Amino acid sequence: MTTGVLIREIDAHEFVRVWPIFRSVIASGDTYSYAPDLSMEDACDIWTTPPSRCFVAERNSEVLGCYMLHPNQPGLGNHVANAGFMVAPGARGQGIASALCAHSLEQARRAGFTAMQFNFVVATNTVAVRLWQRHGFQIVGRIPGAFRHAQHGLTDVYVMHRFL
Amino acid sequence: MTTGVLIREIDAHEFVRVWPIFRSVIASGDTYSYAPDLSMEDACDIWTTPPSRCFVAERNSEVLGCYMLHPNQPGLGNHVANAGFMVAPGARGQGIASALCAHSLEQARRAGFTAMQFNFVVATNTVAVRLWQRHGFQIVGRIPGAFRHAQHGLTDVYVMHRFL
């Protein structure tokens, strides 16, 4: 499925390679709360400024997907990681999100996190919900109408969690 | 209960008056995830940098409590407000948190928010949980062990929500 995909960490200097995916994902307005017109500079800040860390999945030097890993809370909540994942529209259905998720769980464990939490899984994004469930996440909360979906309007959002 | 309490918005220049309350609340390590040794400068940034707004409850020019109001998410989630409340240890049991909460709900409505969400209500903080419930909030999620409580160790955290 994901043969030939290499996942590695990048810094701010390489974020320009992530940006085409990031831009297309937020432009669709159906999965992330980021403003659809967020600038590359702001996106780069959010995804690469420590403690946030950014990783890419590449095949033949082409970036096919990416994720951001960071503590979900500061201080007394910083044992719980948070992550966000994006896959290039043309690279879906190849197991890349699954490979990124598995990689993030391992990176989170290595960094000393003891759990991972997603705060904003859009309920209509059933492919993602099922994928996270296969990776051990449970729905632990449901926020009514927390997302203004480009097609569906006000849409519920799940909080998902797993221990590491 | 709260006669003589005036609630008003402040900017960063007055945050020094909030700081004694903020410091004592986070030092106890039983309600907020902020690092107990967070600096005043960082606290001020978090609570007063737009879009965050900071309000104080005063009586005879003494600050007895405070709250922060801001969007819980950027962009397509910014119709949901988030707020955090603190009351001076010596001023508890006087209805100040309740007055602050009512004020924040009205301010959130005026600012155009259509809901308010709390992401991190420590489950052992039963006084707060009951107070938010009296102000119309419901528990919509429970995150296991998301808070390292100074006395109780790993403690669950509630996500609470109400429409405005």
Interface residues (C-beta under 8 A of the other chain):
Chain A: I26 G29 Y32 S33 Y34 A35 P36 L38 N72 Q73 P74 G75 L76 G77 N78 H79 V80 T114 A115 Q117 N119 F120 V140 G141 R142 I143 P144 G145 A146 F147 R148 H149 A150 V157 V159 H161 F163
Chain B: I26 G29 Y32 S33 Y34 A35 P36 L38 N72 Q73 P74 G75 L76 G77 N78 H79 V80 T114 A115 Q117 N119 F120 V140 G141 R142 I143 P144 G145 A146 F147 R148 H149 A150 V157 V159 H161 F163
